[in-house]
């Protein structure tokens, strides 16, 4: 029933203890097909065009970059979703090898051509949602793109791995996650998600795209809510270097072909099951982005607990996860908790210093510091109610814990009941080298 | 009249074309004396205690870290300024080699001991303002500190260089700037400023301290306003890695011994002259911090023009100056303007993409792109009204410009008349190495 994705073996960080989480179901959403082609946008000659087609019309929802500078495909797709009121979509077209950002009127015309041509060839009722990723500020070679779309349409099939590969840019591994969940009427619904992004490390290689297709029958409003919820806990809870691209897009299509009783409200048990599966898909895909980040040697879970609100917890998570000092300390396997505390303090959120406790852990840190006795091999407490815990040979213990690939930073604010988790990686010499000498 | 500070020759970035800016007047503020001692807080054996004394009572003003986690000396000094209503101060005591942060009640008692002991030995009317810098989470060795204060008081003299050296931690060069300005009554007033900080790169070496003494006669309110203004354009306009320490403090004492007609309002010409001199002192000191940043190879001026408000311009400056991608591109001398544009876009400030223009320059970029014809050797325009400028051999020109040590990134938003400048450095392999392996 489950297969291990071979792609995840290619990357150092993927070969951690957590590898067993990266299996996926062979069940793929009914009625969807994908096609790909290498039209020559990528110098490497790898595939760079992907089309996705659904036999039946889909409800759709999307979350776009909040960057004020938005690429043409983002502007077009957003307007299409509005124009057609998030329903009736059957097709999507994605290119890698060019972001179609900062390309003016011609760029907008090119995005429209991609949308209309793919829809026409796929006999889609409506124009396609369009995504682009690659270098900013260059016009797409539309001769190549048009040829690419024609050929991709001819190649329609069921191999989501090919689709995941066609949208890669600087990614070292392709990113695919599939999930099935049984609803209360006994019907199994299937979700297939692909994404690309190697951290936010290349905004000029406009960065993060995610496409999720499901055969669940979901009304527009619950689909929108489930996506919003899932993105909040996944793509909006990862950080590599704090940069945000002009093209980031997450889009979900639901064609209803699983035949389940429609999920029509956000208060049903089936909605919860569907949302939970969608969130898992998005979370696992987003973690793959962190693991694939340029130069990363650590996968760091930042857990903030005891906050007055989840939004407070998230702001503090983000402050810790974006701190260059915290990230370099993790790289150096240096138990430098003062840097974490400083990041908590400057987050802008009200905290009471003498209520703050802190731990480092191996693994994801989810259960560290709450109640049960923690093994010193699993975690080490550094701060209790604002006071450093005297460490006799503590630094050694910190260093030993931090020598793991998967590590946790756990902060308990001691104020309330709210919590949030964010995932990040370390800041390494490899990152600086990759990003400083990228074009030269 | 002006002497070149020898200290500035020791650091790579200091040996740039801009070196001639780092002269200072030999005039020192009347009535101030400084004393230093090496009491053993620093393993290196370098001086680590500094006392400052004014013959006459001073008006005082200070700006403290906005970090919610504040060290004991910050809490104490803030409360002393409030208690004595910013007047009557005669003494200050600073230690390096220990931040006295996260040290609980004992830490607060130790800060009070430093304040009271130094005031008593200096026969100061009131307790001293206290500053500490160094490792977080360790109690100060008060035997050493008390001995250090006693000896420092015995050594009182006029050598501000010794004072600048005694407050250093990871700084490679000491930082001193002195400035004189003639007021309308013909009286010359003198300002002497010292600071420490090598970027915000060691929040566990709690980071930025600045002490400014002047013999100008300035009433409390104009002194407060002038300091606030100066800090806004200096210490709050530099960035190394976006981290903010628990101990940051800037404090000014004014003893009135220049004998000028008191500057009693913020609307006078003399206020403007004094504020301008104070701002210059703070700006030059803050730029020295950027030049001394661990691993830095570039001094980058980020100029944002054409904004609807200065605060908008500053937010965008900060977004560019803190972007790891922009900073690594500068390190790699890579004309990667897409990263700058992305940082403008995600700053959260309203911008109109097709009104944005952008240049790279050598030097500080202050006059680039406004009116006069710009030499291609001085600057290169990359973006005009949101459209990339086709660069035939443009990349080479970019790379040539960016090979300078002092470079500018100039963004014109095309919206309004407001502008702001921020100073930052590049993100380098040296930075990561310094910060990842600092304790190991």
HADDOCK unambig.tbl for C-alpha pairs under 7 A between the chains (distance, minus, plus):
assign (segid A and resid 66 and name CA) (segid B and resid 346 and name CA) 6.78 0.50 0.50
assign (segid A and resid 67 and name CA) (segid B and resid 345 and name CA) 4.80 0.50 0.50
assign (segid A and resid 67 and name CA) (segid B and resid 346 and name CA) 4.38 0.50 0.50
assign (segid A and resid 68 and name CA) (segid B and resid 345 and name CA) 4.43 0.50 0.50
assign (segid A and resid 68 and name CA) (segid B and resid 346 and name CA) 6.14 0.50 0.50
assign (segid A and resid 68 and name CA) (segid B and resid 351 and name CA) 6.62 0.50 0.50
assign (segid A and resid 69 and name CA) (segid B and resid 342 and name CA) 6.80 0.50 0.50
assign (segid A and resid 69 and name CA) (segid B and resid 345 and name CA) 4.83 0.50 0.50
assign (segid A and resid 69 and name CA) (segid B and resid 353 and name CA) 5.71 0.50 0.50
assign (segid A and resid 102 and name CA) (segid B and resid 386 and name CA) 6.50 0.50 0.50
assign (segid A and resid 102 and name CA) (segid B and resid 387 and name CA) 6.10 0.50 0.50
assign (segid A and resid 103 and name CA) (segid B and resid 387 and name CA) 6.72 0.50 0.50
assign (segid A and resid 104 and name CA) (segid B and resid 387 and name CA) 6.84 0.50 0.50
assign (segid A and resid 136 and name CA) (segid B and resid 338 and name CA) 6.21 0.50 0.50
assign (segid A and resid 137 and name CA) (segid B and resid 388 and name CA) 6.07 0.50 0.50
assign (segid A and resid 201 and name CA) (segid B and resid 325 and name CA) 6.82 0.50 0.50
assign (segid A and resid 203 and name CA) (segid B and resid 338 and name CA) 6.93 0.50 0.50
assign (segid A and resid 203 and name CA) (segid B and resid 339 and name CA) 5.77 0.50 0.50
assign (segid A and resid 203 and name CA) (segid B and resid 342 and name CA) 6.60 0.50 0.50
assign (segid A and resid 204 and name CA) (segid B and resid 338 and name CA) 5.18 0.50 0.50
assign (segid A and resid 204 and name CA) (segid B and resid 339 and name CA) 5.97 0.50 0.50
assign (segid A and resid 241 and name CA) (segid B and resid 324 and name CA) 6.30 0.50 0.50
assign (segid A and resid 243 and name CA) (segid B and resid 323 and name CA) 6.54 0.50 0.50
assign (segid A and resid 243 and name CA) (segid B and resid 343 and name CA) 6.96 0.50 0.50
assign (segid A and resid 244 and name CA) (segid B and resid 342 and name CA) 6.83 0.50 0.50
assign (segid A and resid 244 and name CA) (segid B and resid 346 and name CA) 6.38 0.50 0.50
assign (segid A and resid 245 and name CA) (segid B and resid 342 and name CA) 5.98 0.50 0.50
assign (segid A and resid 246 and name CA) (segid B and resid 342 and name CA) 6.32 0.50 0.50
assign (segid A and resid 323 and name CA) (segid B and resid 243 and name CA) 6.55 0.50 0.50
assign (segid A and resid 324 and name CA) (segid B and resid 241 and name CA) 6.34 0.50 0.50
assign (segid A and resid 325 and name CA) (segid B and resid 201 and name CA) 6.84 0.50 0.50
assign (segid A and resid 325 and name CA) (segid B and resid 435 and name CA) 6.71 0.50 0.50
assign (segid A and resid 328 and name CA) (segid B and resid 432 and name CA) 5.96 0.50 0.50
assign (segid A and resid 328 and name CA) (segid B and resid 435 and name CA) 5.83 0.50 0.50
assign (segid A and resid 328 and name CA) (segid B and resid 436 and name CA) 4.63 0.50 0.50
assign (segid A and resid 329 and name CA) (segid B and resid 435 and name CA) 6.52 0.50 0.50
assign (segid A and resid 329 and name CA) (segid B and resid 436 and name CA) 4.69 0.50 0.50
assign (segid A and resid 331 and name CA) (segid B and resid 436 and name CA) 5.93 0.50 0.50
assign (segid A and resid 332 and name CA) (segid B and resid 436 and name CA) 4.13 0.50 0.50
assign (segid A and resid 332 and name CA) (segid B and resid 437 and name CA) 5.33 0.50 0.50
assign (segid A and resid 334 and name CA) (segid B and resid 436 and name CA) 6.93 0.50 0.50
assign (segid A and resid 334 and name CA) (segid B and resid 439 and name CA) 6.77 0.50 0.50
assign (segid A and resid 334 and name CA) (segid B and resid 440 and name CA) 6.89 0.50 0.50
assign (segid A and resid 338 and name CA) (segid B and resid 136 and name CA) 6.23 0.50 0.50
assign (segid A and resid 338 and name CA) (segid B and resid 203 and name CA) 6.95 0.50 0.50
assign (segid A and resid 338 and name CA) (segid B and resid 204 and name CA) 5.19 0.50 0.50
assign (segid A and resid 339 and name CA) (segid B and resid 203 and name CA) 5.81 0.50 0.50
assign (segid A and resid 339 and name CA) (segid B and resid 204 and name CA) 5.98 0.50 0.50
assign (segid A and resid 342 and name CA) (segid B and resid 69 and name CA) 6.84 0.50 0.50
assign (segid A and resid 342 and name CA) (segid B and resid 203 and name CA) 6.57 0.50 0.50
assign (segid A and resid 342 and name CA) (segid B and resid 244 and name CA) 6.82 0.50 0.50
assign (segid A and resid 342 and name CA) (segid B and resid 245 and name CA) 5.99 0.50 0.50
assign (segid A and resid 342 and name CA) (segid B and resid 246 and name CA) 6.36 0.50 0.50
assign (segid A and resid 343 and name CA) (segid B and resid 243 and name CA) 6.93 0.50 0.50
assign (segid A and resid 345 and name CA) (segid B and resid 67 and name CA) 4.82 0.50 0.50
assign (segid A and resid 345 and name CA) (segid B and resid 68 and name CA) 4.46 0.50 0.50
assign (segid A and resid 345 and name CA) (segid B and resid 69 and name CA) 4.86 0.50 0.50
assign (segid A and resid 346 and name CA) (segid B and resid 66 and name CA) 6.81 0.50 0.50
assign (segid A and resid 346 and name CA) (segid B and resid 67 and name CA) 4.41 0.50 0.50
assign (segid A and resid 346 and name CA) (segid B and resid 68 and name CA) 6.17 0.50 0.50
assign (segid A and resid 346 and name CA) (segid B and resid 244 and name CA) 6.35 0.50 0.50
assign (segid A and resid 351 and name CA) (segid B and resid 68 and name CA) 6.64 0.50 0.50
assign (segid A and resid 353 and name CA) (segid B and resid 69 and name CA) 5.71 0.50 0.50
assign (segid A and resid 386 and name CA) (segid B and resid 102 and name CA) 6.53 0.50 0.50
assign (segid A and resid 387 and name CA) (segid B and resid 102 and name CA) 6.12 0.50 0.50
assign (segid A and resid 387 and name CA) (segid B and resid 103 and name CA) 6.76 0.50 0.50
assign (segid A and resid 387 and name CA) (segid B and resid 104 and name CA) 6.91 0.50 0.50
assign (segid A and resid 388 and name CA) (segid B and resid 137 and name CA) 6.11 0.50 0.50
assign (segid A and resid 428 and name CA) (segid B and resid 432 and name CA) 6.21 0.50 0.50
assign (segid A and resid 429 and name CA) (segid B and resid 429 and name CA) 5.23 0.50 0.50
assign (segid A and resid 429 and name CA) (segid B and resid 432 and name CA) 5.97 0.50 0.50
assign (segid A and resid 432 and name CA) (segid B and resid 328 and name CA) 5.98 0.50 0.50
assign (segid A and resid 432 and name CA) (segid B and resid 428 and name CA) 6.20 0.50 0.50
assign (segid A and resid 432 and name CA) (segid B and resid 429 and name CA) 5.96 0.50 0.50
assign (segid A and resid 435 and name CA) (segid B and resid 325 and name CA) 6.73 0.50 0.50
assign (segid A and resid 435 and name CA) (segid B and resid 328 and name CA) 5.82 0.50 0.50
assign (segid A and resid 435 and name CA) (segid B and resid 329 and name CA) 6.51 0.50 0.50
assign (segid A and resid 436 and name CA) (segid B and resid 328 and name CA) 4.65 0.50 0.50
assign (segid A and resid 436 and name CA) (segid B and resid 329 and name CA) 4.70 0.50 0.50
assign (segid A and resid 436 and name CA) (segid B and resid 331 and name CA) 5.94 0.50 0.50
assign (segid A and resid 436 and name CA) (segid B and resid 332 and name CA) 4.12 0.50 0.50
assign (segid A and resid 436 and name CA) (segid B and resid 334 and name CA) 6.93 0.50 0.50
assign (segid A and resid 437 and name CA) (segid B and resid 332 and name CA) 5.32 0.50 0.50
assign (segid A and resid 439 and name CA) (segid B and resid 334 and name CA) 6.76 0.50 0.50
assign (segid A and resid 440 and name CA) (segid B and resid 334 and name CA) 6.96 0.50 0.50
